[in-house]
Amino acid sequence: MRKCAFLSMDCLDEFEVYDELVEPYLNELGFSVDAVSWRNTGVDWNLYELVVIRTPWDYQDAPEAFLSVLEQIEISQAQLQNSLDIVRWNIDKIYLQELGELGVRLIPTKWHNRLGETNVTKAQIDSFFSVFDTQEIIVKPRISANADNTFWLKAEQDVDLANLNNAFKDRDFMVQPFVPEVVESGEYSLFYFNGEYSHAILKTPKQNDFRVQEEHGGSLTTVTPDASLLEAAKKCMMAIQSVHTMPLYARLDLVKFNGEFCLMEAELIEPSLYFNMDEQSPKRFANAIKARLT
C-alpha cells in the first residue's frame, strides 16, 4: 500500500476529530494512513508519499517549531499538503489584508504588533471602541487556533488589563468590531477539496458565548448555501488561487456583516473538515488526495 500520514498532535482527547471517517476510503484507493504527531522528532518522512496537515491543534503555542517540522517534510520525498508556502502565508491572519486588496469582503480590522514591555492601557482599549464606532470588540492573536486567547470586550464592562497584556506580550494581535450576527445567526463554513465545493455547515455558539467551536459548546447544522453565500465563497477561492497554487483543502468561514457575507478566515492549515456532517465528504476528500498524487 502507498503510505500517507495525517499530521496531528500528541493528544486529541479534548477535541472532536472526524478524520478516521476518511481512512476506509483511502484504504480502498490503496493508501494506508498513519496519524503522526508533529512533535515526534524521530519520524522518517521519506517513508510517506504524502503528509496531510490535519489536527496539529497546538501549533500556535510553538509556531516556529511547527514550521521547522514542515520544512523537514518539504525537503523529504513526501509531498506536503497543504504546501509549506501556503502555511507560511496563512499562519498569520494578516494574510487577510492581501485577500482584501484582491476584492474579498472582510470584517474591518486593525493590526497590532506584540506588546513586549509596553502595556496596553484603558485609554487604548477605549480608542479601539471609538475607531470602530461600536460598544463591543474582539481582540485575538494573529497566530491562533481554537479561539485561544480571544477576548470579547464590552465598553460598559471593566477590562482585565493584566490578562490582556499577558496574552499579547509576545503575540501580534488584531482588533475587530464584534459581529452580532455570529451570535444571532451563526457562522458559515464552506469546504473545498482541490478547489471544488464539497459541503457547508452553520456553526452557532452556546448561549452567552461567541465561540462556535464544538469544544466550546457550539452547535453544528448541515446547510445548503444560497447563491449569495456561494458567490462570496467563490470570490474568496479565486483570490486564494491567484496568490498560491490550488490547496488540497480549504475551509472558508463567512458571516453576514452589514448585510453582506464577509470572510472571517480562510482556514488552509489545519481546519476541522467536519466529515461527520456530510456523508459523501470523506469519499470526496480521499479522491482529492488520490488526484493530488496522480
C-alpha positions in Angstrom: 0.0 0.0 0.0 1.0 3.6 -0.5 1.7 5.3 2.8 0.0 8.5 3.8 0.5 10.4 7.1 -2.1 12.7 8.8 -0.1 15.2 10.8 -1.6 15.6 14.3 -0.7 16.4 17.9 0.3 14.3 20.8 -3.1 14.0 22.4 -6.5 14.9 20.9 -8.7 13.7 23.9 -10.1 17.2 24.4 -11.1 17.7 20.7 -13.7 16.4 18.3 -11.9 14.7 15.4 -13.5 13.1 12.3 -10.5 12.2 10.2 -11.0 8.5 10.8 -14.0 8.6 8.5 -11.7 9.2 5.6 -9.4 6.2 6.2 -11.7 3.4 4.8 -12.0 5.3 1.5 -8.2 5.9 1.4 -7.7 2.2 2.1 -10.0 1.3 -0.8 -7.8 3.6 -3.0 -4.7 1.7 -1.9 -3.4 4.0 0.9 -2.5 3.2 4.4 -2.8 6.1 6.9 -0.7 6.8 10.0 -1.6 9.6 12.5 1.7 11.2 13.3 2.3 13.9 15.9 4.2 16.9 14.6 6.2 16.9 17.9 7.6 13.4 17.2 11.2 14.1 16.3 12.0 10.6 15.3 9.9 10.3 12.1 11.4 9.4 8.8 9.2 11.4 6.5 10.7 9.6 3.5 8.6 6.6 4.4 5.5 8.5 3.3 4.3 9.5 -0.2 2.1 12.2 1.2 1.8 14.1 4.5 -1.5 15.9 5.1 -1.6 18.5 7.8 -4.8 17.7 9.7 -5.1 18.1 13.5 -1.9 19.8 15.0 -4.2 22.0 17.1 -1.4 23.1 19.4 0.9 24.5 16.8 0.1 28.1 17.8 2.0 27.5 21.0 5.2 27.0 19.1 4.7 28.2 15.5 8.4 28.4 14.6 9.0 24.8 15.8 5.9 23.8 13.8 7.2 25.5 10.6 10.6 23.8 11.2 8.9 20.4 11.1 7.1 21.3 7.9 10.4 22.3 6.4 11.8 18.9 7.1 8.8 17.3 5.5 9.1 19.6 2.5 12.7 18.5 1.8 11.8 14.8 2.1 10.3 12.7 -0.7 6.9 13.2 0.9 4.5 15.6 -0.7 3.2 18.1 2.0 -0.4 19.3 1.8 -1.2 22.0 2.1 2.2 23.2 1.0 4.7 25.0 3.2 4.3 28.2 1.1 0.6 28.2 1.8 1.1 27.5 5.5 3.7 30.3 5.8 1.2 32.7 4.2 -1.9 31.5 6.1 -0.3 31.1 9.6 -0.5 34.8 10.4 -4.0 36.2 9.9 -2.6 39.3 8.3 -2.9 37.4 5.1 -6.5 38.7 5.2 -5.1 42.1 4.1 -3.9 40.6 0.8 -7.3 39.0 0.2 -9.0 42.3 0.9 -6.8 44.0 -1.6 -8.0 41.4 -4.1 -11.6 42.3 -3.6 -12.7 39.9 -0.8 -15.1 41.5 1.6 -13.7 41.4 5.2 -14.6 42.4 8.7 -12.9 45.8 9.4 -9.6 45.1 11.3 -6.8 46.9 13.0 -3.4 45.1 13.1 -1.0 45.4 16.1 2.4 44.1 16.9 3.1 42.2 20.2 3.2 44.5 23.2 6.6 43.5 24.5 7.3 45.6 27.6 4.7 48.2 26.6 1.4 47.5 28.3 -1.9 48.4 26.7 -3.8 51.0 28.6 -7.5 51.6 29.4 -7.3 54.7 27.0 -6.0 52.5 24.2 -8.9 50.0 24.8 -11.3 52.9 24.6 -9.8 54.0 21.3 -10.5 50.6 19.9 -14.2 51.1 20.6 -14.1 54.6 19.1 -12.3 53.7 15.9 -15.0 51.1 15.0 -17.8 53.2 16.5 -19.0 50.1 18.5 -19.7 49.1 22.0 -18.2 45.6 21.6 -14.9 44.4 20.1 -12.9 41.2 19.6 -9.2 41.1 20.4 -7.3 38.0 19.3 -3.9 36.7 18.3 -2.8 36.9 14.6 -1.5 33.3 15.0 -4.2 31.3 16.8 -6.4 28.3 16.8 -9.4 27.0 18.8 -10.3 30.6 19.9 -7.4 30.6 22.3 -6.6 34.0 23.9 -9.6 35.6 22.1 -11.3 38.3 24.1 -14.8 39.7 23.7 -14.7 43.2 25.3 -17.7 45.4 26.0 -17.4 49.2 26.6 -19.6 49.2 29.7 -17.6 46.5 31.4 -14.2 46.7 33.2 -11.3 45.2 31.2 -8.9 42.8 32.8 -5.8 44.7 31.5 -3.3 42.3 33.2 -4.8 39.3 31.5 -4.9 41.2 28.2 -1.3 42.3 28.5 -0.1 38.9 29.4 -1.8 37.3 26.4 -0.3 39.7 23.9 3.1 40.4 25.4 4.7 38.0 22.9 1.9 37.7 20.4 1.0 40.0 17.5 -2.8 40.7 17.6 -5.7 42.1 15.8 -8.8 44.0 16.8 -12.2 43.9 15.1 -15.7 45.0 15.9 -17.8 42.3 17.4 -20.1 40.8 14.8 -23.5 40.3 16.4 -24.6 38.0 13.5 -22.2 35.4 14.9 -24.4 35.0 17.9 -27.7 35.8 16.2 -27.4 33.8 13.1 -24.1 31.8 13.3 -21.0 31.5 11.2 -21.0 29.5 7.9 -18.2 27.2 6.9 -17.8 26.1 3.3 -15.4 23.3 2.4 -13.4 22.9 -0.9 -11.3 20.0 -2.0 -8.9 20.7 -4.9 -10.9 23.9 -5.4 -14.2 22.0 -5.8 -17.1 22.8 -3.4 -17.8 19.8 -1.1 -20.3 20.8 1.7 -21.3 23.5 4.1 -22.3 23.9 7.7 -23.6 26.5 10.1 -21.9 26.9 13.4 -23.7 28.6 16.3 -22.3 29.3 19.8 -24.0 28.3 23.0 -25.9 30.9 24.9 -23.9 33.9 26.2 -20.8 32.8 24.2 -19.4 33.8 20.8 -17.1 30.8 20.2 -18.6 28.4 17.6 -16.3 25.5 18.1 -17.8 22.3 19.4 -15.1 22.2 22.2 -16.7 25.4 23.5 -20.2 24.2 23.3 -21.1 25.3 19.7 -23.7 23.6 17.6 -23.4 22.4 14.0 -26.0 22.2 11.3 -25.6 21.0 7.7 -26.9 23.7 5.3 -27.3 24.3 1.6 -25.7 27.6 0.9 -27.7 30.2 -1.0 -26.4 31.8 -4.2 -25.1 34.9 -2.4 -23.1 32.8 0.1 -21.7 30.6 -2.7 -20.7 33.6 -4.7 -18.9 35.2 -1.8 -17.0 31.9 -1.2 -16.2 31.5 -4.8 -14.7 35.0 -4.8 -12.5 34.0 -1.8 -11.3 30.8 -3.5 -10.4 32.7 -6.7 -8.4 35.2 -4.7 -6.6 32.5 -2.9 -5.8 30.7 -6.1 -4.4 34.0 -7.6 -1.9 34.1 -4.8 -1.0 30.4 -4.4 -1.4 27.1 -6.2 -4.6 25.2 -5.6 -4.8 24.0 -1.9 -5.8 20.4 -1.3 -8.4 21.6 1.2 -9.8 25.0 2.2 -12.4 25.9 4.8 -13.9 29.3 4.3 -15.6 30.8 7.4 -18.0 33.6 6.5 -20.6 35.6 8.4 -23.1 38.3 7.4 -21.9 41.8 8.4 -23.8 44.9 7.5 -26.0 42.8 5.2 -23.1 41.3 3.2 -21.2 38.0 3.6 -17.7 38.7 4.8 -14.8 36.3 5.2 -13.8 35.8 8.8 -11.0 33.4 8.0 -9.7 31.2 5.2 -8.5 28.1 7.0 -5.8 26.4 5.0 -3.6 24.8 7.6 -5.4 22.5 10.0 -9.2 23.1 9.9 -11.6 20.6 11.0 -13.3 19.5 7.8 -16.4 18.1 9.6 -16.6 14.9 7.7 -19.4 13.8 10.1 -21.7 16.5 8.7 -21.8 15.2 5.1 -21.9 11.5 4.3 -20.1 11.8 1.0 -17.4 14.3 2.1 -14.9 11.6 3.4 -15.0 9.9 0.0 -14.6 13.2 -1.8 -11.6 14.1 0.3 -10.0 10.6 -0.3 -10.5 11.1 -4.0 -9.0 14.6 -3.8 -5.9 13.1 -2.1 -5.5 10.5 -4.8 -5.9 13.2 -7.5 -3.0 15.1 -5.9 -0.7 12.1 -6.4 -1.8 11.1 -9.9 
